[in-house]
Amino acid sequence: MICCRGSDMTLEDLERRRPEIEALCRRFEVKRLDVFGSVVRGEARPDSDVDFRVSFDPDAWITLYDLMDLKQNLSEALGAEVDISEDVPSGNRYFAESLAASRRSFFIA
């Protein structure tokens, strides 16, 4: 379902798609899904992607293929490009600070 292709994605757009996103999180055994970046800051442009930080149950067997499949499914559900990063400690201080400043929980299992 196309939501925001060619327009600015907002948190309200994500909220409208919450049931679809939560269903995908359950399907892919997501423990937590956070959104961060330009969408949270209200600075998204038509060419912006939606940035998600994802964590899985430590006992789940998640492959790179699963991660890419989740990314593709989220992109299709939102009608926008999606970027996913796993929630692991980053050695990049700038990224960690930027993430902390704009991170918002979206799904917690």
Sine and cosine of phi, psi and omega as CSV:
sin_phi,cos_phi,sin_psi,cos_psi,sin_omega,cos_omega
0.00,0.00,0.81,-0.58,-0.04,-1.00
-0.99,0.12,0.75,-0.67,-0.04,-1.00
-0.91,-0.42,-0.81,0.59,-0.27,-0.96
-0.70,-0.71,0.32,0.95,-0.02,-1.00
-0.87,0.49,0.81,-0.59,0.04,-1.00
0.99,0.13,0.15,0.99,0.06,-1.00
-0.66,-0.75,0.11,-0.99,-0.06,-1.00
-0.99,0.15,0.82,-0.57,0.05,-1.00
-0.96,0.28,0.66,-0.75,0.03,-1.00
-0.80,-0.60,0.21,-0.98,0.09,-1.00
-0.88,0.47,-0.54,0.84,0.04,-1.00
-0.90,0.43,-0.61,0.79,0.07,-1.00
-0.88,0.48,-0.67,0.74,0.04,-1.00
-0.90,0.44,-0.67,0.74,0.01,-1.00
-0.87,0.49,-0.63,0.78,0.03,-1.00
-0.90,0.44,-0.45,0.89,-0.01,-1.00
-0.99,-0.17,0.14,0.99,-0.05,-1.00
-0.79,0.61,-0.74,0.68,-0.01,-1.00
-0.85,0.53,-0.65,0.76,0.02,-1.00
-0.92,0.39,-0.67,0.74,-0.01,-1.00
-0.91,0.41,-0.69,0.72,0.01,-1.00
-0.90,0.44,-0.61,0.79,0.05,-1.00
-0.88,0.47,-0.66,0.75,0.05,-1.00
-0.90,0.43,-0.65,0.76,0.02,-1.00
-0.87,0.49,-0.68,0.73,0.03,-1.00
-0.92,0.40,-0.67,0.75,0.00,-1.00
-0.87,0.49,-0.63,0.78,-0.06,-1.00
-0.99,-0.12,0.21,0.98,0.06,-1.00
0.85,0.53,0.65,0.76,0.04,-1.00
-0.97,0.25,0.74,-0.67,0.06,-1.00
-1.00,0.07,-0.64,0.77,-0.02,-1.00
-0.48,-0.88,0.65,-0.76,0.07,-1.00
-0.75,-0.66,0.85,-0.52,0.04,-1.00
-0.90,-0.44,0.53,-0.85,0.12,-0.99
-0.95,-0.32,0.57,-0.82,0.01,-1.00
-0.49,-0.87,0.08,-1.00,0.08,-1.00
1.00,-0.01,-0.48,-0.87,-0.17,-0.99
-0.88,0.47,-0.54,0.84,0.01,-1.00
-0.90,0.44,-0.70,0.71,0.00,-1.00
-0.92,0.38,-0.62,0.78,-0.01,-1.00
-0.97,0.23,-0.12,0.99,-0.04,-1.00
0.96,0.27,0.42,0.91,-0.06,-1.00
-0.91,-0.42,0.21,0.98,-0.05,-1.00
-0.91,0.41,0.63,-0.78,0.06,-1.00
-0.92,-0.39,0.16,-0.99,0.02,-1.00
-0.83,0.55,-0.47,0.88,-0.01,-1.00
-0.99,-0.10,0.10,0.99,0.00,-1.00
-0.97,0.24,0.52,-0.85,0.15,-0.99
-0.99,-0.13,0.12,-0.99,0.05,-1.00
-0.97,-0.23,0.85,-0.53,-0.06,-1.00
-1.00,-0.10,0.83,-0.56,0.05,-1.00
-0.86,-0.50,0.59,-0.81,0.14,-0.99
-0.91,-0.40,0.81,-0.59,-0.12,-0.99
-0.84,-0.55,0.60,-0.80,0.16,-0.99
-0.75,-0.66,0.54,-0.84,-0.04,-1.00
-0.90,-0.44,0.33,-0.94,0.11,-0.99
-0.84,0.54,0.72,-0.69,-0.03,-1.00
-0.85,0.53,-0.42,0.91,0.00,-1.00
-1.00,0.04,-0.15,0.99,-0.01,-1.00
-0.96,0.28,0.59,-0.81,0.03,-1.00
-0.99,-0.14,1.00,-0.08,-0.07,-1.00
-0.94,-0.34,0.81,-0.59,0.01,-1.00
-0.98,-0.18,0.20,-0.98,0.10,-1.00
-0.87,0.49,-0.60,0.80,0.05,-1.00
-0.86,0.50,-0.69,0.72,0.02,-1.00
-0.87,0.49,-0.68,0.73,0.01,-1.00
-0.89,0.46,-0.69,0.73,0.02,-1.00
-0.93,0.36,-0.57,0.82,0.05,-1.00
-0.91,0.40,-0.67,0.74,0.07,-1.00
-0.87,0.49,-0.71,0.70,0.02,-1.00
-0.85,0.53,-0.73,0.68,-0.01,-1.00
-0.89,0.46,-0.69,0.72,0.00,-1.00
-0.91,0.42,-0.65,0.76,0.07,-1.00
-0.90,0.44,-0.67,0.74,0.02,-1.00
-0.87,0.49,-0.69,0.72,0.02,-1.00
-0.92,0.40,-0.65,0.76,0.00,-1.00
-0.91,0.42,-0.57,0.82,-0.05,-1.00
-1.00,-0.04,-0.34,0.94,-0.09,-1.00
0.93,0.37,0.52,0.85,-0.03,-1.00
-0.52,-0.85,0.39,-0.92,0.08,-1.00
-0.92,0.40,0.60,-0.80,-0.03,-1.00
-0.80,-0.60,0.63,-0.78,0.14,-0.99
-0.86,-0.51,0.74,-0.67,-0.02,-1.00
-0.85,-0.52,0.70,-0.71,0.16,-0.99
-0.77,-0.63,0.58,-0.81,0.03,-1.00
-0.97,0.23,0.53,-0.85,-0.03,-1.00
-0.99,0.13,0.99,0.17,0.06,-1.00
-0.81,-0.59,0.46,-0.89,0.00,-1.00
-0.83,0.56,0.67,-0.74,0.01,-1.00
-0.94,-0.33,0.67,-0.74,0.08,-1.00
-0.99,0.16,-0.09,1.00,-0.03,-1.00
-1.00,0.00,0.97,-0.24,-0.05,-1.00
-0.87,0.49,-0.66,0.75,0.00,-1.00
-0.87,0.49,-0.73,0.69,0.01,-1.00
-0.89,0.46,-0.69,0.72,-0.01,-1.00
-0.87,0.49,-0.67,0.75,0.02,-1.00
-0.93,0.37,-0.67,0.74,0.02,-1.00
-0.89,0.45,-0.68,0.73,0.02,-1.00
-0.89,0.46,-0.73,0.68,-0.02,-1.00
-0.88,0.48,-0.56,0.83,-0.05,-1.00
-0.96,0.29,-0.44,0.90,-0.10,-0.99
-0.81,-0.58,0.07,1.00,-0.07,-1.00
-0.95,0.32,0.74,-0.68,0.05,-1.00
-0.71,-0.70,0.79,-0.61,0.03,-1.00
-0.90,0.43,0.69,-0.73,0.03,-1.00
-0.87,-0.49,-0.61,0.79,0.01,-1.00
-0.60,-0.80,0.74,-0.67,0.12,-0.99
-0.72,-0.70,0.84,-0.55,-0.02,-1.00
-0.98,0.22,0.00,0.00,0.00,0.00
